[in-house]
Structures are given as C-alpha cells and as structure tokens.
C-alpha cells in the first residue's frame, strides 16, 4: 500500500535517472521511499536505490494536468543518456563513463525483473518498448560497441516509422553483425536489410515479447 509522496520525496523521485530510475538522496529519504513502495534497494553492492513501478508512474505522470514531453533522442547533458551515435556533443569517454553505462545496464536488468510479469531479465520490459532508441543504444554501449562520432564510424540507432522497431546503422559489416548478436542476446528480434536508396545494410530491431 502506498500513499502520495511528500514534497521532499517527490523532488527525489523527479530527480531519478530517466533511464534506470536510480535515486540519489539522504539515507532517511531513500528509506522512506522504500517503506512506501516507491523505491527498492539493490541487493548487490553498491546497494543503490531505484524506483519501483509505482515510483516510475509517479515520475512519468508529472504534476496533475501537466503534459510530460518525451523526446526520442535524449539530451546528453545533466543526466545519463546512452550513446545513440552521431551526437554533436558526446559525453567524454573514460572510466567514469564506463561505470555509468555499467550501472545503467544493471539498473535496466533490475527494472526488467521488477516489471516483467514473470520476472524475466532476458526479455525487454515495457519501459524499453516505449523508449526504443534509448533502450537499444544502452544495450549496444553496455556491450562495448563503438558509437558513431563526427566521422560516422560506429553504430547509430535511429527511430523508424514502424511500431516497436529501431534501425541500427553501422558501416562496417562485421561490426553490424556484432551489433545484431548483442541485441539478440539482450532480448531483441533483429533482421538485416538493405537501404532502398543507398543499398547499405542496416538492422531493424524490435523488443522480443516472448
């Protein structure tokens, strides 16, 4: 049983990482969120706290009557965002970025466990199906694939007109096949196609439901 969060608790919920739901706050704030069902404490070190489905619903709802914008390509400043490839101002690579990516991927796996009806961690969850570009990009970056830079060498994840599908572009055929293997291992259905104009090969990937 939960109750509406206090103003202080709401600020902590609103500041949660938009990808993983990871929370930052005082021990007392985090303990209160756990007590009321808005958060859970990860069982493995460093024992970070993450939003539960109830916490995610509160965060996504925003203030009553206020629409919540949902950009397809997230900003890369201020909060964590997986590399989709081709960003004008990509985050700096290094150990700190690697730790952020690893933590985000572990948080996403935990979100699968918490929100999939059967607790399956090998299958994408609802959040991934509603944040396709971010979810696919996180799977690729967490597996160590190189996102495209200004020279376009590396992967690029983009939205498509097809429901529940993203396109993954990678100019190197071997790297493209490696991206396909990573997404399949992460619970995505993947097919390889030819671009009708450029004839370049690309992937079409959708989260697997079963």
C-alpha positions as CSV (number, residue, x, y, z in Angstrom):
1,X,0.0,0.0,0.0
2,X,1.4,3.4,-1.0
3,X,0.4,6.9,-0.2
4,X,1.1,10.1,-2.2
5,X,4.8,11.1,-1.7
6,X,5.6,14.2,0.3
7,X,7.0,17.3,-1.5
8,X,10.6,16.3,-0.4
9,X,10.1,12.7,-1.6
10,X,8.6,13.9,-4.9
11,X,11.7,16.0,-5.5
12,X,13.9,12.9,-5.1
13,X,11.6,10.9,-7.4
14,X,11.6,13.6,-10.0
15,X,15.4,13.7,-9.9
16,X,15.8,10.0,-10.6
17,X,17.8,8.9,-13.5
18,X,15.4,8.8,-16.5
19,X,16.9,5.6,-17.9
20,X,17.5,3.4,-14.9
21,X,15.4,5.1,-12.2
22,X,18.4,5.3,-9.9
23,X,17.8,7.6,-7.0
24,X,20.0,10.0,-5.0
25,X,19.1,11.3,-1.6
26,X,19.8,11.1,2.1
27,X,19.5,7.7,3.8
28,X,16.3,8.8,5.5
29,X,14.7,9.9,2.2
30,X,15.6,6.7,0.5
31,X,14.4,4.6,3.4
32,X,11.1,6.4,3.4
33,X,10.7,5.8,-0.3
34,X,11.4,2.1,0.2
35,X,8.9,2.0,3.1
36,X,6.1,3.4,1.0
37,X,6.8,1.3,-2.1
38,X,8.3,4.0,-4.3
39,X,11.8,2.6,-4.4
40,X,13.8,-0.6,-3.7
41,X,17.4,-1.1,-2.5
42,X,19.5,-3.2,-5.0
43,X,20.7,-6.4,-3.3
44,X,24.2,-6.1,-4.8
45,X,26.9,-3.6,-3.9
46,X,27.0,-0.6,-4.0
47,X,23.3,-1.1,-3.0
48,X,21.9,1.8,-4.9
49,X,18.2,2.6,-4.7
50,X,15.9,2.5,-7.8
51,X,12.3,3.4,-8.5
52,X,9.7,0.7,-8.3
53,X,6.9,0.6,-11.0
54,X,4.9,2.8,-8.6
55,X,7.7,5.3,-8.4
56,X,8.1,5.3,-12.2
57,X,4.4,6.0,-12.6
58,X,4.6,9.0,-10.3
59,X,7.7,10.4,-12.0
60,X,6.2,9.9,-15.5
61,X,2.8,11.4,-14.5
62,X,4.3,14.8,-13.5
63,X,2.1,17.4,-11.9
64,X,-1.7,16.9,-12.5
65,X,-2.7,18.4,-15.8
66,X,0.9,18.9,-17.0
67,X,1.9,17.1,-20.1
68,X,5.3,15.3,-19.9
69,X,7.4,15.7,-23.1
70,X,9.2,12.5,-24.3
71,X,11.9,13.3,-26.8
72,X,13.1,10.4,-29.0
73,X,16.7,11.5,-28.8
74,X,17.6,12.3,-25.2
75,X,19.9,15.1,-24.3
76,X,23.4,14.1,-23.1
77,X,23.8,16.9,-20.6
78,X,22.8,16.9,-17.0
79,X,21.6,13.2,-16.8
80,X,22.8,9.9,-18.1
81,X,21.8,9.1,-21.7
82,X,23.0,6.1,-23.7
83,X,25.1,7.0,-26.8
84,X,22.8,6.7,-29.9
85,X,25.7,7.7,-32.2
86,X,26.3,10.9,-34.1
87,X,25.8,13.3,-31.1
88,X,27.1,16.8,-31.7
89,X,28.5,16.9,-28.1
90,X,29.1,13.3,-27.0
91,X,30.0,12.6,-23.3
92,X,33.7,12.1,-22.6
93,X,34.8,8.5,-22.8
94,X,36.8,7.0,-19.9
95,X,36.4,5.0,-16.7
96,X,33.7,7.3,-15.3
97,X,31.6,6.9,-18.4
98,X,32.1,3.1,-18.3
99,X,30.9,3.0,-14.7
100,X,27.8,5.0,-15.6
101,X,27.0,2.7,-18.5
102,X,27.5,-0.4,-16.5
103,X,25.3,0.9,-13.7
104,X,22.6,1.9,-16.1
105,X,22.6,-1.5,-17.7
106,X,22.4,-3.3,-14.4
107,X,19.6,-1.0,-13.4
108,X,17.7,-1.8,-16.6
109,X,18.1,-5.5,-15.9
110,X,16.7,-5.0,-12.4
111,X,13.8,-3.0,-14.0
112,X,13.0,-6.0,-16.2
113,X,13.0,-8.2,-13.1
114,X,10.7,-5.9,-11.3
115,X,8.2,-5.1,-14.1
116,X,8.0,-8.2,-16.3
117,X,5.1,-10.3,-15.1
118,X,7.3,-13.4,-14.8
119,X,10.3,-11.5,-13.6
120,X,12.3,-12.4,-16.7
121,X,15.5,-10.5,-17.1
122,X,16.4,-11.8,-20.5
123,X,13.3,-10.1,-22.2
124,X,12.8,-6.4,-22.6
125,X,10.3,-4.7,-20.4
126,X,7.6,-2.1,-21.0
127,X,10.0,0.8,-20.5
128,X,12.2,-0.4,-23.3
129,X,9.2,-0.8,-25.6
130,X,8.3,2.8,-25.0
131,X,11.9,4.1,-25.2
132,X,13.1,2.1,-28.1
133,X,16.1,4.2,-29.2
134,X,17.4,4.7,-25.7
135,X,17.0,1.0,-24.8
136,X,18.7,-0.3,-27.9
137,X,21.5,2.2,-27.6
138,X,22.1,1.2,-24.0
139,X,22.4,-2.5,-24.9
140,X,25.0,-1.6,-27.5
141,X,27.0,0.8,-25.5
142,X,27.0,-1.5,-22.4
143,X,28.4,-4.3,-24.6
144,X,31.3,-2.2,-25.7
145,X,30.3,-1.3,-29.2
146,X,31.6,2.0,-30.6
147,X,29.0,4.7,-31.2
148,X,29.4,6.9,-34.3
149,X,31.3,10.1,-33.9
150,X,31.6,13.0,-36.3
151,X,33.1,10.8,-38.9
152,X,30.1,8.4,-38.7
153,X,32.3,5.4,-38.0
154,X,30.4,3.3,-35.4
155,X,26.8,2.5,-34.7
156,X,23.9,4.9,-35.0
157,X,20.5,4.0,-33.5
158,X,17.5,5.8,-35.0
159,X,13.7,5.7,-34.8
160,X,11.7,4.3,-37.7
161,X,8.1,4.7,-38.8
162,X,7.4,1.1,-37.9
163,X,5.9,0.4,-34.5
164,X,8.3,-1.0,-31.9
165,X,11.3,-1.0,-34.2
166,X,14.6,0.9,-34.4
167,X,17.2,1.0,-37.2
168,X,20.8,0.4,-36.4
169,X,23.3,1.6,-38.9
170,X,27.0,0.6,-38.9
171,X,29.2,1.0,-42.0
172,X,31.5,-2.0,-41.1
173,X,29.7,-5.3,-42.0
174,X,31.5,-7.2,-39.2
175,X,30.6,-4.6,-36.6
176,X,27.0,-4.6,-37.9
177,X,26.7,-8.4,-37.4
178,X,28.3,-7.9,-33.9
179,X,25.6,-5.3,-33.1
180,X,22.9,-7.8,-34.2
181,X,24.4,-10.5,-31.9
182,X,24.4,-8.1,-28.9
183,X,20.8,-7.1,-29.4
184,X,19.6,-10.7,-29.9
185,X,21.4,-11.6,-26.7
186,X,19.7,-8.7,-25.0
187,X,16.2,-9.9,-26.0
188,X,15.6,-8.2,-29.3
189,X,14.4,-9.6,-32.6
190,X,16.8,-8.5,-35.3
191,X,16.7,-8.6,-39.1
192,X,19.3,-7.3,-41.6
193,X,18.0,-5.2,-44.5
194,X,19.2,-3.1,-47.5
195,X,18.5,0.6,-47.6
196,X,16.5,1.0,-50.8
197,X,18.4,4.2,-51.8
198,X,22.0,3.7,-50.7
199,X,21.9,-0.2,-50.6
200,X,23.8,-0.1,-47.4
201,X,23.0,-2.8,-44.9
202,X,21.3,-1.9,-41.6
203,X,19.5,-3.7,-38.8
204,X,15.8,-3.5,-37.9
205,X,15.4,-4.4,-34.2
206,X,12.3,-4.9,-32.0
207,X,12.0,-5.9,-28.4
208,X,11.0,-9.6,-28.1
209,X,7.8,-10.2,-26.2
210,X,8.1,-13.9,-25.5
